[in-house]
Amino acid sequence: MIKLTEDIDLTGYTLIIPSVAVGNVGQLAVDLFISSLSAKRIGYVWDSAFIPIVGPDPYDENSSALCTAVDLFCSTDKRVLLIQIRSPLSKKPFLFFKKLQNFITEKHVAKVIILTSSYSHEKRDQQIRTIPLRYIASPEIKSEFGAMFDSLNWTHLESKIDEYGRSEVLAIPGGGFAKNLYDIFVENHIPCAVLLRFCSEGDNIPDAMELANYLNQWLELFSKDASGNLLIRKPSSWRFLFGNDPPLEMF
């Protein structure tokens, strides 16, 4: 079930959704957009594929609002809808994919961008020598934005030989459900793109910053100060990503 708590016309909006993947880079990047755009929570998703959770507002320490496993946020100024996932998957989310596909069609969402990550140790020689960011795009996105991607010097994700050594395939190792969801959208002619960063587990905040900036080159969502610097605001909840500081007594 996808439940909206506010009646908003989402026609022509861009939907950004993270895939639960290595380093949680996509989710951290969505956190940056929600916080920096002051996006408003407008609904939630209930699906048995996600382990249910509830917690305090991750973006406002003074708020009495709660967050759930999958929440929807909206920036009407930028015409962007964001889905944030805070829970691991308990099973394959095919029913969630179908609900999401129907929601996008019914609400006339213009395009979908999936943010994810991939194992850095899976990179091949040509990928090691370049920046660790890649994209794949549906025919509709390529037709409309292909020239822009070329001007930005973006690199399309390279295909690889399948496990049988017979044909080339596009794969995102460690990327969670990103490729499966992308394939479903392409099959149903929903304009869609996947943006990813190669990474390893650890402090993945720098990876999320890079991925958010990568997407911002395209959509230009972040505001700028008088000097032209991007105004990116980290959510307050990030202070607790690695727990409390170690006690001084241990040193």
Secondary structure, 3 states (H helix, E strand, C coil): CEEECCCCCCCCCEEEEECCCHHHHHHHHHHHHHHHCCCEEEEEECCCCECCCEEECCCCCCCCCEEECEEEEEECCCCEEEEEECCCECCCCHHHHHHHHHHHHHCCCCEEEEEEEEEHHHCCHHHHCCCCEEEEECHHHHHHHHHHHHHCCCCECCCEECCCCCCEECCCCCCCCHHHHHHHHHHCCCCEEEEEEEECCCCCHHHHHHHHHHHHHHHCCCCECCCCCECCCCCHHHHHCCCCCCCHHHC
